Amino acid sequence: MSDFINRPQIEVLSAADGERRRYWSDDDKLRIVEESFVGHRQAAATARRHGICRSLLTTWRRQYRNGELGSSRRVSFAPVTMTKAPASQTNLADPCLPLDCQVEIALTNGRRVIVPVGVEPAALARILAVVDGQ
């Protein structure tokens, strides 16, 4: 009879006793993902700030880039930076640009497109639609 007295009691836990998984709306996911792309912030710091694991944020970022994240907004315009050519390359006598001048366009999906300066806008739009996947 002493065996029954010395045995520890067993506590049964149910699933309802613990915390449930958090639900993130598409708007919350979009806000967090877009914040992770801004400036010099790292994905790990953004994930830590919002209390999510880095791998979940990485998954959301991939879904955002592929257009799978809810109503993700596709970027149609991107910031452009202009740099001045060095003085030795500036040709003030001839305002026409040489035929070998090119423009490099960095897309939001990480791809780069290099086109000649005189490319037709309609042709460039067709190229960007194919490369960007829109």
N, CA, C and O atoms as CSV, one atom per row, in Angstrom:
chain,resi,resn,atom,element,x,y,z
A,1,MET,N,N,0.794,-1.201,0.000
A,1,MET,CA,C,0.000,0.000,0.000
A,1,MET,C,C,0.839,1.269,0.000
A,1,MET,O,O,0.346,2.325,-0.397
A,2,SER,N,N,2.058,1.197,0.422
A,2,SER,CA,C,2.893,2.385,0.466
A,2,SER,C,C,3.251,2.879,-0.930
A,2,SER,O,O,3.597,4.052,-1.074
A,3,ASP,N,N,3.185,2.033,-1.976
A,3,ASP,CA,C,3.464,2.459,-3.342
A,3,ASP,C,C,2.504,3.540,-3.817
A,3,ASP,O,O,2.906,4.463,-4.526
A,4,PHE,N,N,1.282,3.432,-3.442
A,4,PHE,CA,C,0.281,4.398,-3.887
A,4,PHE,C,C,0.453,5.754,-3.219
A,4,PHE,O,O,0.028,6.766,-3.775
A,5,ILE,N,N,1.045,5.799,-2.080
A,5,ILE,CA,C,1.213,7.053,-1.346
A,5,ILE,C,C,2.401,7.837,-1.900
A,5,ILE,O,O,2.322,9.064,-1.958
A,6,ASN,N,N,3.501,7.195,-2.312
A,6,ASN,CA,C,4.720,7.871,-2.729
A,6,ASN,C,C,4.746,8.260,-4.198
A,6,ASN,O,O,5.657,8.973,-4.619
A,7,ARG,N,N,3.813,7.832,-4.961
A,7,ARG,CA,C,3.816,8.177,-6.385
A,7,ARG,C,C,3.397,9.636,-6.583
A,7,ARG,O,O,2.466,10.113,-5.934
A,8,PRO,N,N,4.098,10.349,-7.492
A,8,PRO,CA,C,3.704,11.750,-7.746
A,8,PRO,C,C,2.385,11.800,-8.499
A,8,PRO,O,O,2.018,10.874,-9.222
A,9,GLN,N,N,1.699,12.886,-8.312
A,9,GLN,CA,C,0.449,13.067,-9.025
A,9,GLN,C,C,0.732,13.503,-10.459
A,9,GLN,O,O,1.725,14.183,-10.719
A,10,ILE,N,N,-0.111,13.124,-11.362
A,10,ILE,CA,C,0.036,13.469,-12.770
A,10,ILE,C,C,-0.938,14.591,-13.094
A,10,ILE,O,O,-2.116,14.537,-12.741
A,11,GLU,N,N,-0.419,15.612,-13.775
A,11,GLU,CA,C,-1.264,16.728,-14.183
A,11,GLU,C,C,-1.497,16.634,-15.688
A,11,GLU,O,O,-0.542,16.529,-16.457
A,12,VAL,N,N,-2.716,16.668,-16.098
A,12,VAL,CA,C,-3.075,16.574,-17.507
A,12,VAL,C,C,-3.291,17.982,-18.037
A,12,VAL,O,O,-4.101,18.746,-17.514
A,13,LEU,N,N,-2.541,18.307,-19.096
A,13,LEU,CA,C,-2.675,19.622,-19.726
A,13,LEU,C,C,-3.456,19.471,-21.016
A,13,LEU,O,O,-3.252,18.518,-21.767
A,14,SER,N,N,-4.323,20.387,-21.264
A,14,SER,CA,C,-5.071,20.356,-22.521
A,14,SER,C,C,-4.550,21.450,-23.438
A,14,SER,O,O,-3.866,22.371,-22.993
A,15,ALA,N,N,-4.870,21.347,-24.696
A,15,ALA,CA,C,-4.419,22.335,-25.674
A,15,ALA,C,C,-5.028,23.703,-25.405
A,15,ALA,O,O,-4.441,24.722,-25.769
A,16,ALA,N,N,-6.174,23.738,-24.783
A,16,ALA,CA,C,-6.844,25.009,-24.508
A,16,ALA,C,C,-6.122,25.797,-23.419
A,16,ALA,O,O,-6.319,27.006,-23.299
A,17,ASP,N,N,-5.279,25.119,-22.617
A,17,ASP,CA,C,-4.582,25.811,-21.532
A,17,ASP,C,C,-3.443,26.689,-22.034
A,17,ASP,O,O,-3.133,27.704,-21.410
A,18,GLY,N,N,-2.807,26.318,-23.158
A,18,GLY,CA,C,-1.660,27.058,-23.668
A,18,GLY,C,C,-2.057,28.212,-24.558
A,18,GLY,O,O,-3.226,28.397,-24.897
A,19,GLU,N,N,-1.036,28.994,-24.930
A,19,GLU,CA,C,-1.298,30.113,-25.838
A,19,GLU,C,C,-1.521,29.594,-27.243
A,19,GLU,O,O,-0.881,28.635,-27.675
A,20,ARG,N,N,-2.422,30.226,-27.940
A,20,ARG,CA,C,-2.686,29.856,-29.322
A,20,ARG,C,C,-1.717,30.587,-30.224
A,20,ARG,O,O,-1.106,31.579,-29.828
A,21,ARG,N,N,-1.586,30.099,-31.416
A,21,ARG,CA,C,-0.738,30.787,-32.389
A,21,ARG,C,C,-1.309,32.153,-32.704
A,21,ARG,O,O,-2.523,32.356,-32.708
A,22,ARG,N,N,-0.417,33.073,-32.964
A,22,ARG,CA,C,-0.878,34.403,-33.351
A,22,ARG,C,C,-1.302,34.390,-34.807
A,22,ARG,O,O,-0.756,33.644,-35.620
A,23,TYR,N,N,-2.263,35.208,-35.120
A,23,TYR,CA,C,-2.737,35.353,-36.496
A,23,TYR,C,C,-2.283,36.707,-37.000
A,23,TYR,O,O,-2.510,37.729,-36.352
A,24,TRP,N,N,-1.637,36.714,-38.161
A,24,TRP,CA,C,-1.178,37.957,-38.772
A,24,TRP,C,C,-2.035,38.227,-40.000
A,24,TRP,O,O,-2.102,37.404,-40.912
A,25,SER,N,N,-2.684,39.373,-40.018
A,25,SER,CA,C,-3.474,39.738,-41.191
A,25,SER,C,C,-2.529,40.085,-42.340
A,25,SER,O,O,-1.343,40.342,-42.130
A,26,ASP,N,N,-3.070,40.088,-43.546
A,26,ASP,CA,C,-2.249,40.433,-44.710
A,26,ASP,C,C,-1.704,41.853,-44.599
A,26,ASP,O,O,-0.576,42.119,-45.013
A,27,ASP,N,N,-2.496,42.763,-44.045
A,27,ASP,CA,C,-2.025,44.140,-43.883
A,27,ASP,C,C,-0.847,44.206,-42.915
A,27,ASP,O,O,0.109,44.946,-43.147
A,28,ASP,N,N,-0.914,43.426,-41.820
A,28,ASP,CA,C,0.199,43.393,-40.869
A,28,ASP,C,C,1.451,42.819,-41.523
A,28,ASP,O,O,2.548,43.351,-41.351
A,29,LYS,N,N,1.283,41.734,-42.271
A,29,LYS,CA,C,2.417,41.112,-42.949
A,29,LYS,C,C,3.056,42.094,-43.930
A,29,LYS,O,O,4.279,42.232,-43.976
A,30,LEU,N,N,2.213,42.776,-44.716
A,30,LEU,CA,C,2.725,43.744,-45.691
A,30,LEU,C,C,3.481,44.875,-44.996
A,30,LEU,O,O,4.546,45.290,-45.453
A,31,ARG,N,N,2.929,45.364,-43.902
A,31,ARG,CA,C,3.565,46.460,-43.169
A,31,ARG,C,C,4.930,46.020,-42.632
A,31,ARG,O,O,5.903,46.768,-42.731
A,32,ILE,N,N,5.008,44.816,-42.067
A,32,ILE,CA,C,6.259,44.322,-41.503
A,32,ILE,C,C,7.289,44.068,-42.603
A,32,ILE,O,O,8.461,44.412,-42.453
A,33,VAL,N,N,6.846,43.464,-43.710
A,33,VAL,CA,C,7.769,43.175,-44.815
A,33,VAL,C,C,8.296,44.458,-45.418
A,33,VAL,O,O,9.497,44.574,-45.661
A,34,GLU,N,N,7.426,45.429,-45.666
A,34,GLU,CA,C,7.874,46.692,-46.246
A,34,GLU,C,C,8.813,47.422,-45.295
A,34,GLU,O,O,9.745,48.090,-45.744
A,35,GLU,N,N,8.587,47.307,-43.992
A,35,GLU,CA,C,9.501,47.913,-43.027
A,35,GLU,C,C,10.871,47.246,-43.100
A,35,GLU,O,O,11.894,47.909,-42.928
A,36,SER,N,N,10.899,45.936,-43.355
A,36,SER,CA,C,12.180,45.232,-43.412
A,36,SER,C,C,12.992,45.615,-44.647
A,36,SER,O,O,14.206,45.415,-44.668
A,37,PHE,N,N,12.340,46.166,-45.680
A,37,PHE,CA,C,13.043,46.581,-46.889
A,37,PHE,C,C,13.553,48.023,-46.811
A,37,PHE,O,O,14.361,48.426,-47.647
A,38,VAL,N,N,13.104,48.804,-45.836
A,38,VAL,CA,C,13.416,50.227,-45.772
A,38,VAL,C,C,14.816,50.432,-45.197
A,38,VAL,O,O,15.186,49.841,-44.182
A,39,GLY,N,N,15.581,51.285,-45.874
A,39,GLY,CA,C,16.874,51.718,-45.365
A,39,GLY,C,C,17.850,50.587,-45.138
A,39,GLY,O,O,17.911,49.635,-45.916
A,40,HIS,N,N,18.610,50.698,-44.072
A,40,HIS,CA,C,19.674,49.759,-43.776
A,40,HIS,C,C,19.255,48.698,-42.766
A,40,HIS,O,O,20.099,47.947,-42.276
A,41,ARG,N,N,17.962,48.625,-42.446
A,41,ARG,CA,C,17.500,47.674,-41.441
A,41,ARG,C,C,17.685,46.243,-41.918
A,41,ARG,O,O,17.524,45.946,-43.102
A,42,GLN,N,N,18.013,45.388,-41.014
A,42,GLN,CA,C,18.181,43.984,-41.334
A,42,GLN,C,C,16.902,43.237,-41.004
A,42,GLN,O,O,16.115,43.665,-40.160
A,43,ALA,N,N,16.707,42.115,-41.681
A,43,ALA,CA,C,15.503,41.320,-41.460
A,43,ALA,C,C,15.446,40.814,-40.026
A,43,ALA,O,O,14.372,40.777,-39.425
A,44,ALA,N,N,16.587,40.426,-39.474
A,44,ALA,CA,C,16.599,39.891,-38.107
A,44,ALA,C,C,16.158,40.946,-37.097
A,44,ALA,O,O,15.427,40.635,-36.157
A,45,ALA,N,N,16.596,42.191,-37.282
A,45,ALA,CA,C,16.218,43.266,-36.360
A,45,ALA,C,C,14.726,43.568,-36.462
A,45,ALA,O,O,14.072,43.810,-35.447
A,46,THR,N,N,14.185,43.557,-37.672
A,46,THR,CA,C,12.753,43.801,-37.856
A,46,THR,C,C,11.946,42.671,-37.244
A,46,THR,O,O,10.934,42.917,-36.588
A,47,ALA,N,N,12.382,41.431,-37.452
A,47,ALA,CA,C,11.684,40.277,-36.880
A,47,ALA,C,C,11.700,40.351,-35.353
A,47,ALA,O,O,10.681,40.106,-34.707
A,48,ARG,N,N,12.836,40.683,-34.788
A,48,ARG,CA,C,12.960,40.785,-33.328
A,48,ARG,C,C,12.045,41.879,-32.788
A,48,ARG,O,O,11.416,41.706,-31.744
A,49,ARG,N,N,11.970,43.002,-33.496
A,49,ARG,CA,C,11.144,44.122,-33.056
A,49,ARG,C,C,9.663,43.748,-33.005
A,49,ARG,O,O,8.923,44.243,-32.156
A,50,HIS,N,N,9.232,42.869,-33.922
A,50,HIS,CA,C,7.818,42.489,-33.975
A,50,HIS,C,C,7.532,41.154,-33.292
A,50,HIS,O,O,6.389,40.696,-33.278
A,51,GLY,N,N,8.554,40.537,-32.732
A,51,GLY,CA,C,8.362,39.301,-31.979
A,51,GLY,C,C,8.061,38.086,-32.845
A,51,GLY,O,O,7.314,37.197,-32.437
A,52,ILE,N,N,8.645,38.048,-34.044
A,52,ILE,CA,C,8.475,36.880,-34.913
A,52,ILE,C,C,9.858,36.319,-35.226
A,52,ILE,O,O,10.867,37.009,-35.084
A,53,CYS,N,N,9.890,35.057,-35.652
A,53,CYS,CA,C,11.193,34.477,-35.973
A,53,CYS,C,C,11.633,34.947,-37.362
A,53,CYS,O,O,10.818,35.297,-38.217
A,54,ARG,N,N,12.941,34.942,-37.547
A,54,ARG,CA,C,13.523,35.464,-38.787
A,54,ARG,C,C,13.096,34.641,-39.995
A,54,ARG,O,O,12.902,35.188,-41.081
A,55,SER,N,N,12.947,33.330,-39.815
A,55,SER,CA,C,12.560,32.476,-40.945
A,55,SER,C,C,11.139,32.792,-41.420
A,55,SER,O,O,10.849,32.695,-42.613
A,56,LEU,N,N,10.255,33.167,-40.493
A,56,LEU,CA,C,8.896,33.548,-40.895
A,56,LEU,C,C,8.929,34.829,-41.721
A,56,LEU,O,O,8.233,34.937,-42.730
A,57,LEU,N,N,9.736,35.798,-41.294
A,57,LEU,CA,C,9.864,37.042,-42.058
A,57,LEU,C,C,10.482,36.775,-43.423
A,57,LEU,O,O,10.080,37.387,-44.412
A,58,THR,N,N,11.450,35.872,-43.491
A,58,THR,CA,C,12.056,35.516,-44.774
A,58,THR,C,C,11.020,34.909,-45.706
A,58,THR,O,O,11.007,35.207,-46.901
A,59,THR,N,N,10.158,34.064,-45.171
A,59,THR,CA,C,9.078,33.471,-45.972
A,59,THR,C,C,8.127,34.545,-46.472
A,59,THR,O,O,7.742,34.543,-47.641
A,60,TRP,N,N,7.748,35.465,-45.591
A,60,TRP,CA,C,6.857,36.552,-45.999
A,60,TRP,C,C,7.520,37.416,-47.065
A,60,TRP,O,O,6.846,37.843,-48.002
A,61,ARG,N,N,8.824,37.689,-46.951
A,61,ARG,CA,C,9.520,38.511,-47.942
A,61,ARG,C,C,9.539,37.822,-49.306
A,61,ARG,O,O,9.361,38.475,-50.334
A,62,ARG,N,N,9.754,36.509,-49.319
A,62,ARG,CA,C,9.743,35.762,-50.587
A,62,ARG,C,C,8.348,35.811,-51.192
A,62,ARG,O,O,8.207,36.016,-52.398
A,63,GLN,N,N,7.310,35.625,-50.372
A,63,GLN,CA,C,5.937,35.699,-50.875
A,63,GLN,C,C,5.633,37.095,-51.412
A,63,GLN,O,O,4.938,37.229,-52.419
A,64,TYR,N,N,6.136,38.116,-50.765
A,64,TYR,CA,C,5.937,39.494,-51.215
A,64,TYR,C,C,6.565,39.707,-52.594
A,64,TYR,O,O,5.942,40.280,-53.487
A,65,ARG,N,N,7.820,39.233,-52.757
A,65,ARG,CA,C,8.511,39.389,-54.036
A,65,ARG,C,C,7.803,38.631,-55.153
A,65,ARG,O,O,7.795,39.089,-56.295
A,66,ASN,N,N,7.210,37.482,-54.845
A,66,ASN,CA,C,6.522,36.670,-55.851
A,66,ASN,C,C,5.075,37.091,-56.052
A,66,ASN,O,O,4.383,36.510,-56.889
A,67,GLY,N,N,4.596,38.085,-55.309
A,67,GLY,CA,C,3.222,38.553,-55.452
A,67,GLY,C,C,2.205,37.625,-54.825
A,67,GLY,O,O,1.025,37.676,-55.174
A,68,GLU,N,N,2.643,36.762,-53.890
A,68,GLU,CA,C,1.746,35.794,-53.262
A,68,GLU,C,C,1.194,36.265,-51.924
A,68,GLU,O,O,0.337,35.597,-51.345
A,69,LEU,N,N,1.660,37.379,-51.432
A,69,LEU,CA,C,1.286,37.827,-50.093
A,69,LEU,C,C,0.049,38.697,-50.159
A,69,LEU,O,O,0.140,39.912,-50.329
A,70,GLY,N,N,-1.095,38.076,-50.024
A,70,GLY,CA,C,-2.363,38.806,-49.984
A,70,GLY,C,C,-2.513,39.753,-51.147
A,70,GLY,O,O,-2.408,39.357,-52.308
A,71,SER,N,N,-2.754,40.985,-50.834
A,71,SER,CA,C,-2.921,42.009,-51.863
A,71,SER,C,C,-1.644,42.821,-51.976
A,71,SER,O,O,-1.672,44.050,-51.901
A,72,SER,N,N,-0.523,42.131,-52.157
A,72,SER,CA,C,0.752,42.857,-52.214
A,72,SER,C,C,0.747,43.835,-53.379
A,72,SER,O,O,0.284,43.533,-54.479
A,73,ARG,N,N,1.266,44.989,-53.101
A,73,ARG,CA,C,1.280,46.054,-54.096
A,73,ARG,C,C,2.552,45.947,-54.911
A,73,ARG,O,O,3.652,46.013,-54.362
A,74,ARG,N,N,2.411,45.782,-56.216
A,74,ARG,CA,C,3.570,45.714,-57.105
A,74,ARG,C,C,4.139,47.111,-57.283
A,74,ARG,O,O,3.386,48.074,-57.428
A,75,VAL,N,N,5.424,47.229,-57.272
A,75,VAL,CA,C,6.088,48.514,-57.442
A,75,VAL,C,C,6.195,48.795,-58.926
A,75,VAL,O,O,6.799,48.024,-59.672
A,76,SER,N,N,5.605,49.903,-59.354
A,76,SER,CA,C,5.682,50.239,-60.761
A,76,SER,C,C,6.746,51.313,-61.003
A,76,SER,O,O,7.251,51.442,-62.118
A,77,PHE,N,N,7.083,52.068,-59.982
A,77,PHE,CA,C,8.127,53.076,-60.084
A,77,PHE,C,C,9.133,52.822,-58.977
A,77,PHE,O,O,8.763,52.450,-57.863
A,78,ALA,N,N,10.378,53.019,-59.280
A,78,ALA,CA,C,11.441,52.831,-58.304
A,78,ALA,C,C,12.292,54.089,-58.264
A,78,ALA,O,O,12.351,54.820,-59.253
A,79,PRO,N,N,12.956,54.360,-57.137
A,79,PRO,CA,C,13.802,55.550,-57.061
A,79,PRO,C,C,14.970,55.462,-58.043
A,79,PRO,O,O,15.541,54.393,-58.259
A,80,VAL,N,N,15.305,56.586,-58.620
A,80,VAL,CA,C,16.391,56.661,-59.593
A,80,VAL,C,C,17.427,57.639,-59.062
A,80,VAL,O,O,17.087,58.702,-58.544
A,81,THR,N,N,18.685,57.270,-59.195
A,81,THR,CA,C,19.754,58.187,-58.805
A,81,THR,C,C,20.533,58.579,-60.047
A,81,THR,O,O,20.862,57.733,-60.878
A,82,MET,N,N,20.821,59.843,-60.168
A,82,MET,CA,C,21.571,60.370,-61.311
A,82,MET,C,C,22.947,60.782,-60.818
A,82,MET,O,O,23.081,61.421,-59.774
A,83,THR,N,N,23.951,60.414,-61.568
A,83,THR,CA,C,25.303,60.822,-61.226
A,83,THR,C,C,25.866,61.639,-62.378
A,83,THR,O,O,25.542,61.398,-63.541
A,84,LYS,N,N,26.702,62.596,-62.049
A,84,LYS,CA,C,27.338,63.414,-63.078
A,84,LYS,C,C,28.517,62.654,-63.651
A,84,LYS,O,O,29.244,61.965,-62.935
A,85,ALA,N,N,28.692,62.792,-64.952
A,85,ALA,CA,C,29.853,62.187,-65.600
A,85,ALA,C,C,31.076,63.009,-65.249
A,85,ALA,O,O,30.975,64.224,-65.079
A,86,PRO,N,N,32.222,62.375,-65.138
A,86,PRO,CA,C,33.447,63.153,-64.887
A,86,PRO,C,C,33.659,64.178,-66.002
A,86,PRO,O,O,33.200,63.975,-67.126
A,87,ALA,N,N,34.346,65.267,-65.696
A,87,ALA,CA,C,34.535,66.364,-66.644
A,87,ALA,C,C,35.210,65.911,-67.933
A,87,ALA,O,O,34.961,66.482,-68.994
A,88,SER,N,N,36.061,64.893,-67.852
A,88,SER,CA,C,36.768,64.444,-69.052
A,88,SER,C,C,35.816,63.740,-70.032
A,88,SER,O,O,36.094,63.687,-71.230
A,89,GLN,N,N,34.695,63.201,-69.528
A,89,GLN,CA,C,33.764,62.506,-70.403
A,89,GLN,C,C,32.647,63.404,-70.927
A,89,GLN,O,O,31.915,63.011,-71.836
A,90,THR,N,N,32.510,64.586,-70.375
A,90,THR,CA,C,31.454,65.495,-70.798
A,90,THR,C,C,31.848,66.143,-72.122
A,90,THR,O,O,32.929,66.720,-72.241
A,91,ASN,N,N,30.975,66.044,-73.105
A,91,ASN,CA,C,31.236,66.610,-74.423
A,91,ASN,C,C,30.273,67.773,-74.625
A,91,ASN,O,O,29.119,67.565,-74.998
A,92,LEU,N,N,30.743,69.004,-74.379
A,92,LEU,CA,C,29.879,70.171,-74.478
A,92,LEU,C,C,29.643,70.590,-75.926
A,92,LEU,O,O,28.628,71.225,-76.212
A,93,ALA,N,N,30.538,70.259,-76.843
A,93,ALA,CA,C,30.384,70.669,-78.232
A,93,ALA,C,C,29.291,69.857,-78.924
A,93,ALA,O,O,28.569,70.393,-79.764
A,94,ASP,N,N,29.159,68.585,-78.587
A,94,ASP,CA,C,28.171,67.732,-79.243
A,94,ASP,C,C,27.123,67.308,-78.209
A,94,ASP,O,O,27.419,66.475,-77.352
A,95,PRO,N,N,25.896,67.867,-78.270
A,95,PRO,CA,C,24.885,67.520,-77.274
A,95,PRO,C,C,24.345,66.097,-77.448
A,95,PRO,O,O,23.700,65.581,-76.534
A,96,CYS,N,N,24.586,65.450,-78.586
A,96,CYS,CA,C,24.103,64.089,-78.808
A,96,CYS,C,C,24.996,63.112,-78.050
A,96,CYS,O,O,26.217,63.263,-78.011
A,97,LEU,N,N,24.375,62.132,-77.464
A,97,LEU,CA,C,25.112,61.124,-76.722
A,97,LEU,C,C,25.667,60.078,-77.674
A,97,LEU,O,O,25.047,59.812,-78.704
A,98,PRO,N,N,26.802,59.479,-77.373
A,98,PRO,CA,C,27.328,58.410,-78.215
A,98,PRO,C,C,26.383,57.205,-78.203
A,98,PRO,O,O,25.603,57.021,-77.269
A,99,LEU,N,N,26.466,56.406,-79.238
A,99,LEU,CA,C,25.566,55.262,-79.367
A,99,LEU,C,C,25.851,54.169,-78.345
A,99,LEU,O,O,24.982,53.345,-78.062
A,100,ASP,N,N,27.055,54.153,-77.792
A,100,ASP,CA,C,27.389,53.085,-76.864
A,100,ASP,C,C,27.013,53.403,-75.409
A,100,ASP,O,O,27.347,52.625,-74.516
A,101,CYS,N,N,26.328,54.521,-75.151
A,101,CYS,CA,C,25.869,54.844,-73.794
A,101,CYS,C,C,24.730,53.909,-73.413
A,101,CYS,O,O,23.859,53.595,-74.224
A,102,GLN,N,N,24.760,53.475,-72.165
A,102,GLN,CA,C,23.752,52.542,-71.690
A,102,GLN,C,C,23.185,53.006,-70.360
A,102,GLN,O,O,23.812,53.777,-69.633
A,103,VAL,N,N,21.984,52.523,-70.055
A,103,VAL,CA,C,21.324,52.795,-68.789
A,103,VAL,C,C,21.118,51.459,-68.093
A,103,VAL,O,O,20.633,50.504,-68.699
A,104,GLU,N,N,21.486,51.395,-66.827
A,104,GLU,CA,C,21.276,50.176,-66.041
A,104,GLU,C,C,20.081,50.399,-65.124
A,104,GLU,O,O,20.034,51.386,-64.390
A,105,ILE,N,N,19.116,49.487,-65.164
A,105,ILE,CA,C,17.894,49.590,-64.369
A,105,ILE,C,C,17.903,48.433,-63.375
A,105,ILE,O,O,17.938,47.269,-63.775
A,106,ALA,N,N,17.871,48.749,-62.074
A,106,ALA,CA,C,17.819,47.730,-61.023
A,106,ALA,C,C,16.363,47.548,-60.621
A,106,ALA,O,O,15.721,48.487,-60.149
A,107,LEU,N,N,15.845,46.343,-60.808
A,107,LEU,CA,C,14.451,46.035,-60.488
A,107,LEU,C,C,14.322,45.596,-59.037
A,107,LEU,O,O,15.308,45.223,-58.401
A,108,THR,N,N,13.105,45.643,-58.520
A,108,THR,CA,C,12.870,45.286,-57.120
A,108,THR,C,C,13.072,43.810,-56.857
A,108,THR,O,O,13.289,43.427,-55.707
A,109,ASN,N,N,13.010,42.962,-57.876
A,109,ASN,CA,C,13.215,41.526,-57.671
A,109,ASN,C,C,14.683,41.144,-57.711
A,109,ASN,O,O,15.006,39.957,-57.684
A,110,GLY,N,N,15.587,42.125,-57.775
A,110,GLY,CA,C,17.021,41.874,-57.743
A,110,GLY,C,C,17.666,41.768,-59.116
A,110,GLY,O,O,18.892,41.721,-59.209
A,111,ARG,N,N,16.884,41.730,-60.173
A,111,ARG,CA,C,17.447,41.638,-61.516
A,111,ARG,C,C,17.846,43.023,-62.013
A,111,ARG,O,O,17.325,44.039,-61.552
A,112,ARG,N,N,18.780,43.045,-62.960
A,112,ARG,CA,C,19.237,44.299,-63.562
A,112,ARG,C,C,19.075,44.211,-65.069
A,112,ARG,O,O,19.351,43.179,-65.680
A,113,VAL,N,N,18.628,45.298,-65.653
A,113,VAL,CA,C,18.457,45.377,-67.105
A,113,VAL,C,C,19.329,46.514,-67.603
A,113,VAL,O,O,19.280,47.621,-67.067
A,114,ILE,N,N,20.138,46.240,-68.640
A,114,ILE,CA,C,20.985,47.264,-69.236
A,114,ILE,C,C,20.502,47.483,-70.660
A,114,ILE,O,O,20.496,46.559,-71.472
A,115,VAL,N,N,20.096,48.718,-70.958
A,115,VAL,CA,C,19.544,49.050,-72.273
A,115,VAL,C,C,20.286,50.258,-72.824
A,115,VAL,O,O,20.838,51.044,-72.054
A,116,PRO,N,N,20.309,50.423,-74.163
A,116,PRO,CA,C,20.920,51.627,-74.734
A,116,PRO,C,C,20.084,52.862,-74.398
A,116,PRO,O,O,18.886,52.761,-74.136
A,117,VAL,N,N,20.726,54.014,-74.409
A,117,VAL,CA,C,20.055,55.258,-74.046
A,117,VAL,C,C,18.869,55.548,-74.964
A,117,VAL,O,O,17.847,56.043,-74.488
A,118,GLY,N,N,18.968,55.263,-76.235
A,118,GLY,CA,C,17.911,55.610,-77.181
A,118,GLY,C,C,16.836,54.564,-77.343
A,118,GLY,O,O,16.159,54.555,-78.371
A,119,VAL,N,N,16.644,53.675,-76.372
A,119,VAL,CA,C,15.636,52.629,-76.503
A,119,VAL,C,C,14.233,53.254,-76.524
A,119,VAL,O,O,13.955,54.217,-75.809
A,120,GLU,N,N,13.368,52.687,-77.354
A,120,GLU,CA,C,11.998,53.176,-77.437
A,120,GLU,C,C,11.257,52.871,-76.136
A,120,GLU,O,O,11.418,51.776,-75.597
A,121,PRO,N,N,10.461,53.789,-75.618
A,121,PRO,CA,C,9.738,53.553,-74.361
A,121,PRO,C,C,8.801,52.336,-74.421
A,121,PRO,O,O,8.688,51.598,-73.441
A,122,ALA,N,N,8.143,52.125,-75.542
A,122,ALA,CA,C,7.234,50.977,-75.654
A,122,ALA,C,C,8.012,49.664,-75.590
A,122,ALA,O,O,7.571,48.707,-74.954
A,123,ALA,N,N,9.165,49.621,-76.247
A,123,ALA,CA,C,9.995,48.415,-76.209
A,123,ALA,C,C,10.526,48.184,-74.795
A,123,ALA,O,O,10.564,47.045,-74.329
A,124,LEU,N,N,10.934,49.248,-74.112
A,124,LEU,CA,C,11.422,49.123,-72.741
A,124,LEU,C,C,10.316,48.621,-71.817
A,124,LEU,O,O,10.566,47.793,-70.941
A,125,ALA,N,N,9.097,49.119,-72.009
A,125,ALA,CA,C,7.972,48.655,-71.191
A,125,ALA,C,C,7.725,47.164,-71.392
A,125,ALA,O,O,7.453,46.452,-70.426
A,126,ARG,N,N,7.816,46.682,-72.628
A,126,ARG,CA,C,7.639,45.245,-72.898
A,126,ARG,C,C,8.747,44.432,-72.247
A,126,ARG,O,O,8.488,43.371,-71.680
A,127,ILE,N,N,9.980,44.923,-72.325
A,127,ILE,CA,C,11.116,44.216,-71.712
A,127,ILE,C,C,10.938,44.137,-70.201
A,127,ILE,O,O,11.112,43.073,-69.608
A,128,LEU,N,N,10.592,45.260,-69.578
A,128,LEU,CA,C,10.438,45.279,-68.132
A,128,LEU,C,C,9.280,44.404,-67.665
A,128,LEU,O,O,9.354,43.795,-66.598
A,129,ALA,N,N,8.215,44.339,-68.457
A,129,ALA,CA,C,7.078,43.479,-68.084
A,129,ALA,C,C,7.491,42.012,-68.071
A,129,ALA,O,O,7.037,41.246,-67.221
A,130,VAL,N,N,8.346,41.620,-69.005
A,130,VAL,CA,C,8.801,40.230,-69.055
A,130,VAL,C,C,9.796,39.952,-67.934
A,130,VAL,O,O,9.682,38.939,-67.244
A,131,VAL,N,N,10.757,40.826,-67.749
A,131,VAL,CA,C,11.814,40.591,-66.764
A,131,VAL,C,C,11.276,40.700,-65.340
A,131,VAL,O,O,11.674,39.931,-64.466
A,132,ASP,N,N,10.381,41.643,-65.105
A,132,ASP,CA,C,9.839,41.858,-63.773
A,132,ASP,C,C,8.742,40.856,-63.450
A,132,ASP,O,O,8.393,40.690,-62.282
A,133,GLY,N,N,8.191,40.184,-64.452
A,133,GLY,CA,C,7.184,39.165,-64.221
A,133,GLY,C,C,5.797,39.703,-63.960
A,133,GLY,O,O,5.012,39.055,-63.267
A,134,GLN,N,N,5.473,40.854,-64.486
A,134,GLN,CA,C,4.135,41.424,-64.266
A,134,GLN,C,C,3.173,40.972,-65.329
A,134,GLN,O,O,2.002,41.352,-65.305
